[in-house]
Structure formats: structure tokens, C-alpha cells
Amino acid sequence: MKEIDKMKQGLLYHPFSLEDNTWLKIRKALKDFNESEYWKDPKPLEHLRSFFKQSYSDLALVPPFYCDHGINISIGRHFQGNTGITILDEATVSIGNDVFMGPHVSLYTPIHPLWAPIRNKDVELAKPITIEDSVWIAGNVVVNAGVTIGKGSVIGSGSVVTKSIPPGVFAAGNPCKVIRKIEDEDIIYWERMYKESNHE
């Protein structure tokens, strides 16, 4: 079995022996985007997006941005990503609609073996990450392999998400845990704030 097939199937594989060259292909696009005057020249971002499995023209992304392959990344509509986002996409990374990410958010799909003699053989495996619709991930959050963050949830800054988070909650900490549900009182407060800020 080829190493790329092992990677796709969630088996241990040698990351330095992958038969495809997607890691190399995207390097120049990343370099061009990260050095671009993105606020007035959209072409480097458009070129970078062409490597993604899915994305939309309303995607907003502030460089620098880093990923491994690009082809395993799917991003929904109205995505806003602040500076310094890192996505290690050895497995699929699925990001829904209306997702906001603060600065220096990191999504890590690779897993290295806990047992050193196996780890030292330069093998790893990867598990997918799913970020559902309308999630806000605050700054300096790490999301680990195999995690799903449920629709409408908020992850507090500096959190390390090691297990899946249900929909409609505020979660934070290291390891990240549910703090509370997002309640009707939150909805009333933020709708009032929106109205008082002359948006209606």
C-alpha cells in the first residue's frame, strides 16, 4: 500500500515518503500570499484558494497563513481568519459557514505515536477535524486531531481542544471544557447591543 493511501485511511504512514507532491506545490502560493499586500491585491489569495478542496470568494484571511497540503481543506461561506492561522491538513479539515478564527489558531490533524521506539521510525497518523457552522474560535487556540466543534459554539482564547465540543456552548481551558450553554439571555443581550449600536 502506498504511503498516501495509508495517510488517507488513518493508518501509520511515513510523511517524508508520500508519493504526491502537494506539500511542495503549495509552498510558492503560501510564500506569495504571506508576502502580499493583501489589502489591495486579491490575486495571491485567489491563487492560494485554488489549492483548497473548497472555498468561496468571500473568504477573508490575514497573512501569514500556513498549511501542509491545502487539498484537504474545505471552507464554507463567510469565513474570517485572522493572522497566523496554521492548518496541518494531513487529514481532512472541514470548516462550515460563518466561522470566525482569531489570531494564531492552529488546527492539527497529525498524531505522533506515544511509544518512542515507534515514533522514532518517522511514522504518524492523521484524523480529521470538523468545525461546524457559526463557530467562533478565539486567539491562540489549538484544535487537535479527531475533534468536532459543534454549531454555534465559542472557544475561549488560549484553549487546547482535545475532545469534541457540542453545539451551542462556550468552552475554554487547557484541556478545553464546556463552561456553559449559550442561553436566551445571551441572545437578548447581543440583539439589544446590535440595535443600540444603530444597526437597525
Beta strands, then each sheet from edge to edge (+ up, - down):
strand 1: 60-61
strand 2: 65-67
strand 3: 73-75
strand 4: 80-81
strand 5: 85-88
strand 6: 93-95
strand 7: 100-101
strand 8: 106-108
strand 9: 110-111
strand 10: 125-126
strand 11: 129-131
strand 12: 136-137
strand 13: 142-143
strand 14: 148-149
strand 15: 154-155
strand 16: 160-161
strand 17: 169-172
strand 18: 177-181
sheet 1: 1+ 4+ 7+ 12+ 15+ 17+ 18-
sheet 2: 2+ 5+ 8+ 13+ 16+
sheet 3: 3+ 6+ 11+ 14+
sheet 4: 9+ 10-
end
